[in-house]
C-alpha cells in the first residue's frame, strides 16, 4: 500500500483563516494517524497579492497552532521546491506536452471578447463558459502566432462529458462536462492557473489524498480532466464542509476573531483551539467525547467521522474549552503566557525576574475563574494595580465611609502591622466582629471596598498576600499594600 502523503497548500495573500487552519489540522491529523507525510506547499502564483510577510506570518501562526510538517519551504525535502513561484519550468514543460499531444491549445481571445461571451450567456440564461472558438485554429498556425509574440493563454480541451469520483466525505460525486468549458491552464502573461499548477504539484509530490474545503468541489472535475489528459492517476479527494457563523452565513471578520493571529492575540490557547476546530465537522468514535488531547485525536482520526453538513462556529464553546485548558496548566505557565498582555496593558515592564513571575502566578490564580482567554487577565486584575480612594469612598457613600464602625476599628489594627498576612487579617476581622457585632456582608463589604475600590472581585484571602508581596516588587505600576490603601482611603474619607 502506498504511504499516505497529504499537503496543506496556503496562498500567502493574507492571514490564516480559521477554515484554512482546520484544513491544515485535518491534514496533519490524517498524516499522523497513518504515519504518513505532511507537505507544506506555498501557492504564490498570485503575484499581485502574494507577499513574503504573509508567508512568514503563516509559518509562525501554524507553529503557534502546534502543527509541524515533514517537507516544506523551510525544511526542504525530495519533492521541492515548495513554492509554486519556483516551479515555473515544470508548469511550462507540462503545458507544452499537453499542446504537443493535442490535449491543450493556444487561446488568443482578448479580455473584451471573453467578457462579451460571458454577458451573452448570462442574457440567454446559460452558465458562462468559454465557447471554444480558438479550438478551430490549426495547431501550426496557433504555434506560429504564439512564437511571434502574440498574447496567448493555454486552455485544456475538455472532451469528457461526465466526471465522477468517490469523495471521501460526500460520497459519489458527479459533474457534467457541459458546465465546465475549456479551462485556462496558463494565462497569457505566462503564469499558471490554480487548477493546472495544483495538479502538476500534487502528482510530482506524490500526494495520495487531497483534503480541502468544499469550496474546491467545483475545481475537482477540471483537475480530474487534467489528470486524465496527462495520463496520471488522480489522488483521493475529501472535501470538508464550510464553517458558518452563528447566523449561518459564511464565517467572516464580522463574526469576530477568524484568523489564527486573532485567536493568538485574544489569548486563546493553541491546544484549546486545536481541540475545538477538530470538533467542527468531526466527531470522536463514541460520538460524544469533546475534550481530547492530540494523542487521543490522532489515534481516532478517520475521514469516516467527518460530517457533510456545514459546521457552525460557536465562540462560547471555544471559550469553555479554553477555560478548561487554562485550568489544566501549571500557574507558572499561565503567568508566563500572560506576561505579553500585562506588558501591553502597561502593568508590567520587561525585563523581569523569577520573583515577579512567581507573584504574577498569584495574580493569575486570583482571577482565573473570571476569564475566558488570556487577554482578559489585565482587566480582571486591574484593581490590584490601580487604586482610587475617592472612588472607594463614593462607592460606600461619604457618611458611611467616615463613620463606618468596622473601618474605624479595622484601619488602625492593619496600620499597626509591619507586614500583614492573611492569617493576621482574619484575626483582625474576628476581633472587630466580636467588638462590633457585625458579620457577613456588614463586616466584609466595607473592608473590601476600602481595600479594592470595588464591591466585587477576587477573594480577599487571595488579594491580601498579592497586595503585600506586590508592594515590594519593582513593577511598571506600583502595587499598594493594604496599609497604604487604607491610609489613602482614610484621607479621602476624612475619617477621624
N, C-alpha and C positions, 0 to 999 in steps of 0.2 A: 504494500500500500504506500502511495506517495506521501511523503511527510507534509503535514499541514504548513502552508505558508500564507499568511494574510498580510494586508497592508493598511496603513492609515495614511491618507494622501491629502493633507490640507493645502489650501492655497494661502500664501502669505499676503492676503489683501485686507486683513482685519484681525480682530481678536477671536480667540477660540470660543465659539458659541456653545451653549450647553448641549445642543443637539449633536454638534461635532464631537464634543467631549464624550458623550455617551457612545457614539460610533467608535471612537478610539478605545474606550473602555471595553466594549463588547469584543472588538478585535483582539485586544490584549488578553481578555479572559479566555477567548476561544483558543488562542495560540498557547497560552499557559496550560489550559486543560488538556490539550492534545500533545504537549511537549513539542510544539511547533515553533515557527519563526514569525516574528512580527517585524515588518519592514516599514520604516517611516520614509515616505517619499514627499518631496516638496513640489507641488504642481504650480509652478510660477510662470506659465506661458502667457498669462495676462500681464504683459509688460507694463501697461499703463497703471495698473493698480497694485502690482506686487512690489513690496518694499522689504529691504533687509531687516528693518526694525520689527516688522511683523513676524518674520521668520524667527528672529531672536526671541521675541515675546512668546511665540507659540511653543518653542522648545522649553523656555523657562516655565511656562504655565503647565505644560504636560509633565515636567519633572515635579513641580509642586503638587500636581494632582496625584502623583505617586505611580505614574506609568514609566516603564522602560521599554526599549526596543532593541532588537538584535542587529539590525542593519539600518543605516541612515546617513544623512549628510555629515553628521558629527562623529559617526563611528566607522564609516566605510563599510565594505563588505564585497562579496563576489559579484553582486549584481549592479554595482554603481556605474556611472554616477547617479546620485539620488535626488538631483534637482533636474526638472524637465528642461530648464534653460541650458543645461549642459549635455542634453541628449539630442540636439537638433539633427546631427548627422544621421542618427538612427531613423528618425522620422522621415528625413529626406530619402534615405535608401529604400524604405518600405513603400513610400508613396510612389517612387519611380517604378518599383517592382509591380505595383498594382496597375499602373498605367501600361507597362510593357505587356502584362498578361491580359489586358483588356477589361479589368475589373474596375478601373477608375478612368477619369477623363478630365481634360482641362476645361474650365468654365470661364468664359470671357465676359459674362454678363456684368453690367455695371450695377452699382447700388440702386440707381434710379429704375433700371429695368426690373430688378428684383422687387422693389417696392411697388411698382405698378402691378406686377403679377399678384403680389400679396393683396393689394386692395381689390383687385378684380375677383379674387377668390372669396374674399370676405363679402363683397356685394352679392355674389352668387350663392352665399350661404355655405360655402365649402371651407374645409380646413386648409389654410395656406400651406402650400408645399411647392417646391421647385418643379417647373414644367418639364425639365429635361431637354430644353432646346439645344444645348451645346453637345448633347449626345450625338447629334446628327453630323457634327463636324468630323471630317475624315481624320483619323489619328495622325497621319503625316502632316496635314495642314495645321492641326492643333499644335503639334510639336514645333513646327516651323514658327508659328506665331509666338509661342511661348519663348522660343530660343531668341527671337528678335527683340524681346524685352516687353512685349505686350502684357499688361497686368492680367494674371490668370489665377484663379483658385483651382484646387483639385477636388473633384467630387467622386464619391463612391457610386457605382452603378448598383441600384437595388433591383435584383432580379427575382427575389423570393416573394411569394405572395402572403405567406404566413410565417410568423416567428413564434416558436413555442419553447418554453423552458420550465423546469420544475423549480420554482422559487422555494427556498428552504424555510421561508416564513409564510408566504402567501399561497404556496401550492402551485398547481398547474396554471401558467400564465400565458396568454396568447395576445399577439398584436398582429394586425393586418398590415402588410407591406404597402397598401394603398395610402395609408395616412403618414407614411414616413418621408417619401420623396427621396431624392438623391442627396445625402448629407455631405457637407463640406468636410474634407479631410485636412486640407492645408489652405489657409487663407491666402489671398492674393499678395499679402505682404510677406509671405514665407513662414508665418507662424502656424504650428499645427493646431487643429481644433481639439477640444477636450476629448471627444469620443475616439478620435484617432490616437492621440498620444497615450490615453489610458489603456487602450487595447495593446499597443506595442509594449508599453511598460509592464503591464500585468503579465503578458506572455513571457517576456525576456526575464522578468524577475521570478518566474515560475510560481505565480500566485495561484493557489488552489481554490480559495474561497474569497469572494468579494462580498464583504459585509458593509452595507452603507445605508443611507437614508432612503425612504421610499420616494423621495422627490427624484430619484435617479431611475425609477422603473421605466419611464418613457425613453431613457437613453439606452436601455438594455437591448432592444431589438436592433438598433443601429450598431451596437457593439457586437452582437451575435453575428450580424451580417458581415462585419469586418473579419471576425474570427474565421468564418466560412471562406471568405474571399482569400484570406492569407493561408488557408489550409491548416489552421490551428484549432486545437480543442478548447472550447470555452471553459472557464472555471465554473464552479458552483456559485449561484447568486443567492444572497439573503438580504432582503430589503426591510429595514427597520421602520416601524411606524413613526409618524410625526409626533412631536411633542407640542401640546397645546397649552395655552394659558388657562386660568380659571374660567374665563369667559368663552372657552372652547374655540378661540381664534388662535392662529399660529403664534407660538411663543415669540415675543419680541421685546425690545427695550422698554416699551410702555408697560410691561408687566413687572418691571423691576430688574433685579440682577439677572443677567442672562449669559454672561461670559465667565470663563474661569477666573480671569483677572478680577471681575467684580465680586465674585464669591470670596476670593482671597482677601480683597480689601475689606470685605464685611467681617472677616474673621471666622469664616466657616472652615472647619477642619477638613482637610482633603479626604481623610478616611470616612467622615460622615457623608461627604458629597459623593464619594465612590459608592458607598452603600446605597444612598438614595437613588442615584442615577441607575444603578443596577436594577432597582425595583421598577423603573419606568419602562415597562414593556417586557419585563422578565419576572418570573416568579420562582421561588425555591421549590425543591422537589415535593415538599409537603403542602405547598400551596398557601402557607400561612406565615412562615417564619420571615420576619422583617429585619432583624438585626443579625448581620452576617459579616464576619471578617473576610479578608481577601482569600485566605486558605479555604474557607468553607465555600465561598462562591466558586472559586476555581475548581474545586472538587466536584461541584454540582452542575457547573455551567453547561448548558446544552441549547442549541438553537431550537429544539423542540418546545422549549418552555417560553419562547418569545411570542407575544400576542400580536395579532394582526391589527387590532383596533388602536387608535391614537391614545397616547398616554397624556394625562393632564398633570402639569407641574403644580405642585402644592407646596408653597413656601413654608407653611405651618408644619407640614410633615417633615420637611428638611430641618426646620428649627428644632423639632422634637428629637430627631436623630442626632443633631449636633449637640444638644444638651446632654444626651446620653453619652456621647463620646467624650465630651468635656469632663464629665464626672468620672470617667474611667482613667483619665490621665493623672499622673502624679502632679501635685500642686506646683512643684518647681517647674515642670514642663509648661503648665498653663501660664505661669508667671513669665517664663521666657517668651512664649508666644504673644503675650500681652504687651511686652515692652514697646514694640513699634507704635502701638496705639496710644500708650501713655506719653511717649515722646512726641507724637503728632499733636496730642492734646495740650502739650506744654506743661505736663505734670511731672515729667521725668526728663533728665538730661543724660547724655552719654559723654564719656564712659561712666560706668557704674560697676561696683564690685559685688561680691557674694553677699555682704550684709544687706544691701539694697534689694537684691533678688530674693533673699530669704524673707525680708519684710514684705515684699510685693506678693509673695505667696500667701501671706496672711490676709492681705487686702483682697486678693482674688477669691480666696476661700469665703470671705465675708459676703461677697456679692454674687457668688457663682449661681445661686438659685434664683437670681433676679434677671439673668441674661439669657439670650438665645445664641448670641455669637460674640466673638471677642471685641469687635469694635464698640460694643455697648459697655465694656468694662469701665473705661474712664468716666463716663457719665454716671454710671451706677456708683462709682467710688468717689465722686466729686466732693461729697460732704466731708470726706477725710482730708482733702487737700484745701478746701475752701471753707471758711467760717465767717458768717456775717452776724455779729452780735445784735445789731439793730433789727435784722430780720427775725432773730430768735425772740427778742423782746416783743416785737409786733405780733408774732405768732401766738405767744402766750397771752398777750394783752398787757398793756403797761402796768395797770394796778396789780394784776395777778403776779406779774414778774417781780414787781417791787416788794409786794407783801407776801409772797409765797412762803408759807411756814416751812415747807420742805426745803426749798432752796436756801432759805436763811440759815438752816442748820447744816445742810449738805456742804455748802460752799466753804465755810471755814475749816471743816474737817478735811476736805480734799486739799485745800491750800496748805494745810499743815503737813501734808505727806511729801517727803523729799522725792520719792518715786512711787507712784501709785500702781498697785497691782489690782487685778480684777478681784482677787480674794479680799483685799482690804476694802475695795469699793463695795463689795457685798456686805461686809461688816458694817460699813458706814450707813448703808441703806437700812440695815436691820436696826441699827441704833436709832436712826431717825424715825423709822416705822414705830418703834416702841415708844418714843417720846412724843410723837405727834398723833399716833393712832391712824395715820394714813396708810393705805395699802393698795395693791393692784395699780390701776391706771392713775389714781390720785397721787401715788407715790412715784411711779416711774415716768409718767408723761412729762411733768415739768423738768425733771432731770434730763431726759432725752432731748427735749427741745433746747434747754440751756447749753447742752454739750455739743449738739449737732446742728442746731438751727433748722431742724426738720422734725415733723411729728411722726415720721416713719422711716424705716431703713434697716440696716443690719443690726443684729442684736448687740446691746451694749457689752455683753460678755466678750464679743469679738473686737468691738471698737476700742475699748479702753486700752488693751495691750498694743493695738495698732497706733493709737494716738501717742502713747508713751514712747514706744520704740521709734516711731517715725520722727518725733521731735528731736531725736539725737542724730538723725541722718542728714547728710548733705544732699538735698533734693532740689530740683528746679523750682519747686514751690514749697516753702517750709510747711511742715505739719505742726499744728499747735497741740501741746499736751492738754490733758483735761483741766489742769490747773490754769493754764494760760487762757483757755476758753472761758472758764468761769470768771476769771478776773475781767476779761473783756465784757462778758455778759453783765456782771455786777456794775461795771462802769456805765454801760449803756442803759441799764435799768435804773441807775441811781439808787441801788439797794443800800439800806442803812445797816 
